Amino acid sequence: VLVMSVQFTSADVDGMEVDNDNTAPTFPALQAQDVAGATQSIACRIPKHRLNPLKTAWLTIYQPLVEHMKLQVRFNTATRSVEMRTSPHTTDVGALQKAADFLKAFVLGFEVGDAIALLRIDDLFVESFTIDDVKTLHGDHLSRAIGRVAGHEGKTKFTIENATRTRIVLADKNIHILGSYQNIKLARDACCALILGSPPGKVYGKLRTVSSRLNDRF
């Protein structure tokens, strides 16, 4: 290892220009085109059971992607996928990823009005898990666990959503939760308690406490 030592004399130091300004340098914000240097594209495949809902809600899906995110969007009928790419008007660096998350949430079963929040708010996520991740159940035991999470006419699910400020989709054994990181954890804990057999009354009591804490925070 070669170690070099450099010694400066007082005359050298006096001749050097020292920047005593401690302010941070300012740089202009990067545009989406400046990061990659070329057009970026992504394709989101749509499963068969979501094709009809996509056709019905196409305008409400298409408009925010084009007008708000400034992306170029089309539906490829050959591959059954929504293709998106950046344009010269795209200003948000993460626009393409936000649009992909938005479409993924719609494919999972969330309403367009709920999924569109992923485009406008940064700290929102979608978390998915199955009932088998919590407890392995079969037959009627599995059906009863799904029924406990949903509740009579969906009342239990709506209560969890309103108390934790999340949105929940029950798709067979799969549970998808949309919300902020901390709120997703609260909703997931409530769903797991119901799956493990806790009575809804006990879960409601915890949710009331959680709801009051969230209201005090805001």
Disulfide bonds with the S-S distance in Angstrom:
none
